[in-house]
Amino acid sequence: MDKRATMKKQSYTKPAVFLTIIGLLFALLLGVSMASAADIQEADAPQGASNLGDLVWHDLNGNGEQDPGEPGIPGVFIRVWTDDGDNTFDPNTGGGGDTIFATTVTSGTTPGFYNVQVTFGGPIYHVEIPSGMFDPGQPLHGYVLTSGSSIFPNPALIVEAASIANRSDVDFGFARASIAVVKTAGNAPDGDTLAISGPTPVLFTYTFTNTGETALLVAVIKDDNGTPGNTSDDITVCSKAGPYLANASDTCTTILAISGNYTNTATVVAQPAYFDTAFSSYEPIPNTSVTDRDDAKVAITGSIGDRVWVDTNGNGLQDTGESGLSGVTVRLLNGSGTLITSMSTDGSGNYKFGNLDAGSYIVEFVLPSGRVFTTQSVGGDPTIDSNANTGTGRTGTIVLGPGEENLTIDAGLYTPVSIGDRAWIDANGNGVQDGGENGLPGVTVRLYKNGNSTPVATTTTNGSGNYNFSNLAPGNYTVEFIKPNGSSYVITT
């Protein structure tokens, strides 16, 4: 007969305790040993000894019964105490009280089995699993008791009457109990920050899941309201009665008015439970609870952006009708020039970096092949000028305040143009370059733009009389030719 398959489930109800006492009295009156005929000594128990022990096992489904296939838990330290006569566990701490009779560790050969040789017809014993066995790294970390008498802080009380030779029924089932909570702000995924531009009512969602093996009762979610350590303003978001079986989930929500950068933490606490067959209901496992925490972040963030456009007339200003340029790479740098992120302008030449914290930034525009940056910072209107340095493509430092949106950071580009040809000797004076008429070297050529009296460029014709002004911005130009010093040439028409 396999004791593990026939153990009755733990019950914490008074009727079950009463029935157990009646059974004990009846057995004693009849002179019947408490040990079943099937409770023979285990293979590694001392032969001919009076034994105390059985199994510490993993109750995989949390039902309080030793089901087939549920393994023992090795490495659990157990202390057996001799009672001092008052039937109460009061360990010796320097005088009087119970004393340690023996210690043992659950077997690895027969996993979870333990056995202590006790005095036949001896005193009352207490079986204790110390609290340290539930610490991180220990065999019972994360477990709660589902079957058997209390282990900690009140050990099992074992009655060793004279007629009792063996007690091979002192077993303890443990199941993992745990809960997980996920908290989110608005539509931001878990772990991400919800960006808002100003004071906003924010919906917070709390989803908890029974990640353990026992049922859970009375799941309570509280929120610290963004003030960790100050419980006076904590919010009770919800209290759910359950029961929640393994892998079951539920969700609660609340709305909070957020007016600044904000991180708040949710805590969920629930009570592990077992199923009481006598009452067909889930009952709490005494002295146990499970908990978990998760936070959500909200930040008032800003943005930087605007447009890259084709400066058709090269005047450094966004004029009506000048189109945006798509596919231009735009980089966002921090105030020290380190890359944060990058993107490309859309079909209209627009770009925007969002969800930015207050701070210093630089925008860098990457010059497309065959294009030139237009003149920087023309005029006094930042909404229509170009912010890109003509050499580096970078803006100056942009200081962004909390929640600020700066959509004036632009770059104008154009395709450069050139002006040039030839100064020649008009031998027949007809004003037309005829075949055989030679170029005139050394002629000074000056270039003026938009009617200004100051030339924007000056050059001299080469040995063939040719000249060229290149990489010019689109615009209206005038060319002036100055005959070589000491020459008698005149300009023909």
C-alpha positions as CSV (number, residue, x, y, z in Angstrom):
1,M,0.0,0.0,0.0
2,D,1.5,3.4,-1.0
3,K,0.9,5.8,1.8
4,R,1.5,8.8,-0.5
5,A,-1.4,7.9,-2.7
6,T,-3.8,7.4,0.2
7,M,-3.1,10.4,2.4
8,K,-6.2,12.4,3.2
9,K,-6.2,16.1,2.3
10,Q,-5.3,18.8,4.8
11,S,-8.4,20.5,6.3
12,Y,-8.4,23.5,8.5
13,T,-12.0,23.2,9.6
14,K,-13.1,22.5,13.1
15,P,-15.3,19.5,12.2
16,A,-12.2,17.7,10.7
17,V,-10.2,18.4,13.9
18,F,-13.1,17.0,16.0
19,L,-13.4,13.9,13.9
20,T,-9.6,13.4,14.2
21,I,-9.7,13.6,18.0
22,I,-12.6,11.1,18.2
23,G,-10.7,8.7,15.9
24,L,-7.6,8.9,18.2
25,L,-9.6,8.2,21.3
26,F,-11.4,5.3,19.7
27,A,-8.1,3.8,18.5
28,L,-6.5,4.1,22.0
29,L,-9.6,2.5,23.7
30,L,-9.3,-0.4,21.3
31,G,-5.5,-0.7,21.8
32,V,-5.0,-0.3,18.1
33,S,-1.6,1.1,17.0
34,M,-1.8,4.4,15.1
35,A,0.6,3.0,12.6
36,S,-1.1,1.2,9.8
37,A,-0.1,-2.3,9.0
38,A,1.1,-0.8,5.7
39,D,3.3,1.7,7.5
40,I,6.4,-0.5,7.5
41,Q,9.8,1.1,7.9
42,E,11.3,2.7,4.8
43,A,14.3,1.0,3.2
44,D,16.7,3.6,4.7
45,A,15.1,3.7,8.2
46,P,16.9,2.0,11.1
47,Q,15.5,-1.6,11.4
48,G,13.7,-2.4,14.7
49,A,13.5,1.3,15.7
50,S,10.6,3.3,16.8
51,N,10.3,5.8,13.9
52,L,8.9,9.3,13.4
53,G,8.7,10.7,9.9
54,D,7.3,10.4,6.4
55,L,7.5,12.8,3.4
56,V,7.9,16.4,2.5
57,W,6.5,16.7,-1.0
58,H,5.8,19.1,-3.8
59,D,2.0,19.4,-4.1
60,L,2.1,20.4,-7.8
61,N,-1.7,21.1,-8.1
62,G,-2.0,22.6,-4.6
63,N,-4.9,20.3,-3.7
64,G,-3.4,19.1,-0.3
65,E,-3.2,15.5,-1.4
66,Q,-0.3,13.3,-2.4
67,D,-1.2,12.6,-6.0
68,P,0.7,10.1,-8.1
69,G,3.8,11.7,-9.7
70,E,4.1,14.5,-7.1
71,P,7.8,14.5,-6.1
72,G,9.4,14.7,-2.7
73,I,11.5,17.8,-1.8
74,P,15.0,16.9,-0.8
75,G,17.4,19.0,1.3
76,V,14.8,20.3,3.8
77,F,16.2,20.7,7.3
78,I,14.0,19.3,10.1
79,R,14.2,19.6,13.9
80,V,12.4,17.3,16.3
81,W,11.9,18.8,19.8
82,T,11.1,17.0,23.0
83,D,8.1,18.7,24.7
84,D,8.7,19.9,28.3
85,G,5.3,18.6,29.4
86,D,3.1,21.6,28.6
87,N,2.1,20.4,25.1
88,T,3.2,23.8,23.8
89,F,6.1,24.6,21.6
90,D,8.4,26.8,23.6
91,P,12.0,26.1,22.4
92,N,14.8,26.3,24.9
93,T,16.4,29.8,24.7
94,G,18.6,29.7,27.8
95,G,16.6,27.9,30.4
96,G,13.4,25.8,30.5
97,G,11.2,25.0,27.5
98,D,11.4,22.3,24.9
99,T,14.8,20.9,23.8
100,I,16.1,19.6,20.5
101,F,15.9,15.8,20.4
102,A,17.2,15.3,16.9
103,T,17.8,17.0,13.5
104,T,17.7,15.6,10.0
105,V,17.5,16.5,6.3
106,T,15.0,15.2,3.8
107,S,16.5,12.5,1.6
108,G,17.9,12.9,-1.8
109,T,18.0,9.2,-2.4
110,T,14.4,8.8,-1.6
111,P,13.5,12.4,-2.3
112,G,11.7,14.2,0.5
113,F,11.7,11.2,2.9
114,Y,12.8,11.8,6.5
115,N,13.0,9.5,9.5
116,V,14.1,10.1,13.1
117,Q,14.5,7.2,15.6
118,V,12.6,8.2,18.7
119,T,12.0,6.6,22.1
120,F,9.3,3.9,22.0
121,G,6.5,5.0,24.3
122,G,8.4,8.2,24.9
123,P,7.4,11.8,25.4
124,I,5.5,14.2,23.1
125,Y,7.5,15.6,20.2
126,H,7.3,18.7,18.0
127,V,8.4,18.5,14.4
128,E,9.7,21.8,13.1
129,I,10.9,23.1,9.7
130,P,12.8,26.3,10.6
131,S,11.9,29.6,8.9
132,G,15.2,29.7,7.2
133,M,14.1,26.9,4.9
134,F,11.8,29.5,3.2
135,D,14.5,32.0,2.5
136,P,15.8,32.7,-1.0
137,G,18.1,29.9,-2.2
138,Q,16.6,27.4,0.3
139,P,14.5,24.3,-0.7
140,L,11.1,25.8,0.3
141,H,11.5,29.4,-0.9
142,G,8.3,30.5,-2.5
143,Y,6.3,27.5,-1.1
144,V,3.3,27.5,1.2
145,L,2.0,24.6,3.3
146,T,-1.0,22.8,1.7
147,S,-1.2,19.6,3.7
148,G,-0.2,18.5,7.2
149,S,0.0,20.3,10.5
150,S,1.5,23.7,10.9
151,I,5.3,23.8,10.4
152,F,6.2,27.4,11.1
153,P,5.9,29.2,13.4
154,N,3.9,26.5,15.2
155,P,5.4,23.0,14.7
156,A,3.4,19.9,14.4
157,L,2.5,18.3,17.8
158,I,3.1,14.6,17.7
159,V,1.6,12.4,20.5
160,E,3.8,9.4,21.3
161,A,1.7,7.2,23.5
162,A,3.1,4.0,25.0
163,S,1.2,1.8,22.5
164,I,2.6,3.6,19.5
165,A,5.7,2.1,17.9
166,N,5.9,4.1,14.6
167,R,4.6,7.4,13.3
168,S,5.1,7.2,9.6
169,D,2.4,9.7,8.8
170,V,4.0,13.0,9.7
171,D,4.0,14.4,6.1
172,F,3.9,17.9,4.7
173,G,2.8,19.0,1.3
174,F,4.0,22.3,-0.1
175,A,3.0,24.2,-3.3
176,R,4.4,27.3,-4.9
177,A,2.3,30.3,-4.4
178,S,2.9,33.5,-6.3
179,I,1.2,36.4,-8.1
180,A,2.3,38.9,-10.7
181,V,1.0,42.3,-11.5
182,V,1.5,44.4,-14.6
183,K,0.7,48.1,-14.5
184,T,0.5,50.3,-17.6
185,A,-0.3,54.0,-18.2
186,G,-2.6,54.9,-21.0
187,N,-1.7,53.1,-24.2
188,A,2.0,52.8,-23.4
189,P,3.2,49.1,-23.3
190,D,4.5,47.7,-20.0
191,G,7.9,49.2,-19.2
192,D,7.4,52.2,-21.5
193,T,6.8,55.8,-20.5
194,L,3.5,57.5,-21.4
195,A,4.3,60.9,-23.0
196,I,1.8,63.7,-22.4
197,S,2.1,67.4,-23.3
198,G,0.5,68.9,-20.3
199,P,-1.9,68.1,-17.4
200,T,-3.9,65.1,-18.4
201,P,-6.3,62.5,-16.9
202,V,-4.5,59.2,-17.3
203,L,-6.0,55.8,-17.3
204,F,-3.9,53.3,-15.3
205,T,-4.5,49.6,-15.9
206,Y,-3.5,46.9,-13.4
207,T,-3.6,43.2,-14.5
208,F,-2.7,40.5,-12.0
209,T,-2.2,36.8,-12.7
210,N,-2.0,33.8,-10.4
211,T,1.4,32.5,-11.3
212,G,1.5,29.8,-8.6
213,E,0.1,26.3,-8.0
214,T,-2.5,27.2,-5.2
215,A,-5.7,29.0,-5.6
216,L,-5.7,32.7,-4.4
217,L,-8.3,34.6,-2.5
218,V,-8.8,38.4,-1.8
219,A,-6.5,40.0,-4.2
220,V,-6.0,43.7,-3.2
221,I,-4.3,46.2,-5.4
222,K,-2.9,49.4,-3.9
223,D,-1.2,52.3,-5.6
224,D,1.4,54.6,-3.9
225,N,0.1,57.6,-5.9
226,G,3.6,58.5,-6.9
227,T,4.8,59.1,-3.3
228,P,6.8,56.0,-2.3
229,G,7.2,55.7,1.5
230,N,4.2,57.9,2.2
231,T,1.2,55.6,2.8
232,S,-1.1,58.4,3.8
233,D,-2.1,59.1,0.2
234,D,-2.1,55.4,-1.1
235,I,-5.0,54.5,-3.2
236,T,-6.9,51.2,-2.9
237,V,-7.6,50.5,-6.6
238,C,-9.6,47.3,-6.1
239,S,-10.2,44.2,-3.9
240,K,-11.2,41.0,-5.7
241,A,-12.6,38.1,-3.7
242,G,-11.6,35.3,-6.0
243,P,-10.9,32.4,-6.0
244,Y,-8.3,32.6,-8.7
245,L,-7.0,29.3,-9.8
246,A,-3.5,28.8,-11.4
247,N,-3.0,31.1,-14.4
248,A,-6.2,33.0,-13.9
249,S,-6.1,36.8,-14.3
250,D,-8.2,39.8,-13.6
251,T,-7.9,43.6,-14.3
252,C,-8.6,46.8,-12.4
253,T,-8.4,50.4,-13.6
254,T,-8.3,53.9,-12.2
255,I,-7.9,57.4,-13.6
256,L,-5.5,59.9,-12.0
257,A,-4.9,63.5,-13.0
258,I,-1.3,63.9,-13.9
259,S,0.3,67.3,-14.2
260,G,4.1,66.5,-14.2
261,N,6.6,63.8,-14.6
262,Y,5.2,60.9,-12.5
263,T,6.1,57.3,-11.5
264,N,3.7,55.4,-9.3
265,T,4.0,51.8,-8.1
266,A,1.2,49.2,-7.7
267,T,1.3,46.5,-5.1
268,V,-0.9,43.4,-5.2
269,V,-1.4,41.1,-2.2
270,A,-3.4,37.9,-2.2
271,Q,-4.1,34.9,0.1
272,P,-3.1,31.4,-1.0
273,A,-6.0,28.9,-0.5
274,Y,-6.8,25.2,-0.5
275,F,-10.1,23.5,-1.5
276,D,-12.0,22.2,1.6
277,T,-14.0,19.2,0.4
278,A,-16.1,19.2,3.6
279,F,-17.6,22.6,2.6
280,S,-16.8,22.5,-1.2
281,S,-15.1,25.9,-0.9
282,Y,-11.7,27.4,-1.1
283,E,-10.3,28.3,2.3
284,P,-7.3,30.5,3.1
285,I,-4.0,28.8,4.1
286,P,-3.1,30.3,7.5
287,N,-0.1,32.6,7.9
288,T,0.5,33.0,4.2
289,S,0.3,35.7,1.6
290,V,1.8,36.5,-1.8
291,T,2.7,39.9,-3.3
292,D,4.1,41.6,-6.3
293,R,4.9,45.2,-7.5
294,D,5.1,47.0,-10.8
295,D,5.3,50.7,-11.7
296,A,4.2,52.9,-14.6
297,K,5.7,56.2,-15.7
298,V,4.2,59.3,-17.2
299,A,6.3,62.2,-18.5
300,I,5.4,65.6,-19.9
301,T,7.6,65.5,-23.0
302,G,8.3,67.9,-25.9
303,S,9.1,67.6,-29.5
304,I,11.4,69.1,-32.2
305,G,10.7,69.3,-35.9
306,D,9.5,71.1,-39.0
307,R,10.6,70.8,-42.6
308,V,13.3,70.3,-45.2
309,W,12.4,72.3,-48.3
310,V,13.8,73.2,-51.8
311,D,14.8,76.8,-51.7
312,T,14.0,77.4,-55.4
313,N,15.2,81.0,-55.5
314,G,18.0,80.5,-53.0
315,N,17.0,83.4,-50.8
316,G,17.2,81.4,-47.5
317,L,13.4,81.7,-46.8
318,Q,10.5,79.4,-47.3
319,D,8.5,81.1,-49.9
320,T,5.0,80.2,-51.1
321,G,5.1,77.4,-53.5
322,E,8.5,76.0,-52.5
323,S,8.1,72.3,-52.0
324,G,9.3,70.0,-49.3
325,L,12.1,67.4,-50.0
326,S,11.4,63.8,-49.0
327,G,13.9,61.2,-47.9
328,V,16.4,63.5,-46.2
329,T,18.1,61.9,-43.2
330,V,17.7,64.0,-40.0
331,R,19.6,63.2,-36.8
332,L,18.8,64.2,-33.3
333,L,21.8,64.7,-31.0
334,N,22.0,65.6,-27.4
335,G,23.6,68.8,-26.3
336,S,27.1,67.2,-26.4
337,G,26.7,66.0,-29.9
338,T,26.0,62.4,-29.2
339,L,23.5,60.7,-31.5
340,I,20.1,59.9,-29.9
341,T,18.0,58.8,-32.9
342,S,17.4,59.6,-36.6
343,M,14.6,59.6,-39.1
344,S,13.9,60.5,-42.7
345,T,11.6,63.3,-43.9
346,D,8.2,62.2,-45.2
347,G,6.7,62.9,-48.6
348,S,6.1,66.5,-47.7
349,G,9.6,67.0,-46.3
350,N,8.3,67.0,-42.7
351,Y,10.0,65.4,-39.7
352,K,9.3,65.4,-36.0
353,F,11.1,63.9,-32.9
354,G,8.6,63.4,-30.1
355,N,8.6,62.2,-26.5
356,L,11.6,64.4,-25.6
357,D,12.5,65.3,-22.1
358,A,13.4,68.8,-21.2
359,G,17.1,69.5,-22.1
360,S,19.5,70.6,-24.8
361,Y,19.5,69.1,-28.3
362,I,21.1,69.6,-31.7
363,V,19.5,68.7,-35.0
364,E,21.8,67.5,-37.9
365,F,20.6,67.5,-41.5
366,V,22.5,65.1,-43.8
367,L,23.1,66.8,-47.2
368,P,21.8,64.8,-50.1
369,S,24.1,64.3,-53.1
370,G,23.9,67.3,-55.5
371,R,22.3,69.6,-53.0
372,V,23.7,72.6,-51.1
373,F,22.4,74.2,-47.8
374,T,20.8,77.6,-48.3
375,T,21.9,80.6,-46.3
376,Q,21.4,80.1,-42.5
377,S,19.2,82.4,-40.4
378,V,18.0,84.9,-43.0
379,G,15.6,87.5,-41.6
380,G,14.0,87.5,-38.2
381,D,11.2,85.0,-38.6
382,P,12.3,81.6,-37.2
383,T,9.3,79.9,-38.8
384,I,10.5,80.4,-42.4
385,D,14.3,80.6,-42.2
386,S,16.9,77.7,-42.5
387,N,18.6,76.6,-39.3
388,A,21.2,74.3,-40.8
389,N,24.8,75.5,-40.8
390,T,25.9,75.6,-44.5
391,G,29.1,73.6,-43.7
392,T,28.1,71.0,-41.1
393,G,24.3,70.8,-41.6
394,R,23.9,71.2,-37.8
395,T,21.8,73.6,-35.9
396,G,22.8,75.5,-32.9
397,T,21.9,74.2,-29.4
398,I,18.1,73.9,-28.9
399,V,17.0,74.2,-25.3
400,L,13.7,72.4,-24.8
401,G,11.6,73.1,-21.8
402,P,9.2,70.6,-20.1
403,G,6.4,69.8,-22.6
404,E,7.7,72.3,-25.1
405,E,7.1,71.8,-28.8
406,N,9.6,73.5,-31.1
407,L,8.4,73.0,-34.7
408,T,10.6,75.7,-36.3
409,I,13.8,73.8,-37.0
410,D,14.1,73.8,-40.8
411,A,16.7,73.3,-43.5
412,G,16.6,74.8,-47.0
413,L,18.4,73.1,-49.8
414,Y,18.9,73.9,-53.4
415,T,20.7,72.5,-56.5
416,P,23.6,74.9,-57.2
417,V,23.8,76.7,-60.6
418,S,26.7,78.2,-62.5
419,I,27.3,81.3,-64.8
420,G,30.1,81.7,-67.3
421,D,31.3,81.8,-70.9
422,R,33.9,83.9,-72.7
423,A,35.4,87.2,-73.4
424,W,36.6,87.5,-77.0
425,I,38.1,89.9,-79.5
426,D,35.3,90.9,-81.8
427,A,37.5,91.4,-84.8
428,N,34.8,92.7,-87.1
429,G,32.9,94.6,-84.3
430,N,29.6,93.0,-85.2
431,G,28.9,91.9,-81.6
432,V,28.8,88.2,-82.6
433,Q,31.4,85.5,-81.9
434,D,32.4,84.6,-85.4
435,G,34.6,81.7,-86.4
436,G,38.3,82.4,-85.8
437,E,37.8,85.2,-83.3
438,N,40.1,84.6,-80.4
439,G,39.3,84.7,-76.6
440,L,40.7,87.5,-74.6
441,P,42.6,86.5,-71.4
442,G,43.0,88.6,-68.3
443,V,39.6,90.2,-68.4
444,T,38.3,90.9,-64.8
445,V,34.7,89.5,-64.4
446,R,32.6,90.5,-61.5
447,L,29.3,88.8,-60.4
448,Y,26.5,90.7,-58.7
449,K,23.3,89.3,-57.2
450,N,19.8,90.8,-57.0
451,G,21.0,94.3,-58.0
452,N,23.4,94.7,-55.1
453,S,26.4,97.0,-55.8
454,T,28.9,94.7,-54.0
455,P,30.0,91.8,-56.1
456,V,29.4,88.3,-54.7
457,A,32.4,86.9,-56.7
458,T,35.2,88.0,-59.0
459,T,37.4,86.1,-61.4
460,T,39.6,86.6,-64.4
461,T,39.3,85.1,-67.9
462,N,41.9,82.4,-68.6
463,G,44.2,82.0,-71.6
464,S,41.3,81.2,-73.8
465,G,39.1,84.0,-72.5
466,N,36.9,81.7,-70.6
467,Y,35.5,82.2,-67.1
468,N,33.0,80.4,-64.8
469,F,31.2,81.1,-61.5
470,S,30.0,77.8,-60.0
471,N,28.0,76.5,-57.0
472,L,25.7,79.5,-57.0
473,A,22.4,79.7,-55.3
474,P,19.5,80.2,-57.6
475,G,18.7,83.9,-58.1
476,N,19.1,87.0,-60.3
477,Y,22.6,87.9,-61.2
478,T,24.5,90.5,-63.1
479,V,27.9,90.1,-64.7
480,E,30.4,92.9,-65.2
481,F,33.4,92.7,-67.5
482,I,36.4,95.0,-67.0
483,K,38.9,95.3,-69.9
484,P,42.6,94.6,-69.1
485,N,44.6,97.5,-67.9
486,G,46.3,99.6,-70.7
487,S,44.3,97.9,-73.4
488,S,42.5,99.9,-76.1
489,Y,39.6,97.5,-76.3
490,V,35.9,98.6,-76.1
491,I,32.9,96.5,-75.3
492,T,30.9,95.7,-78.5
493,T,27.1,95.4,-78.5
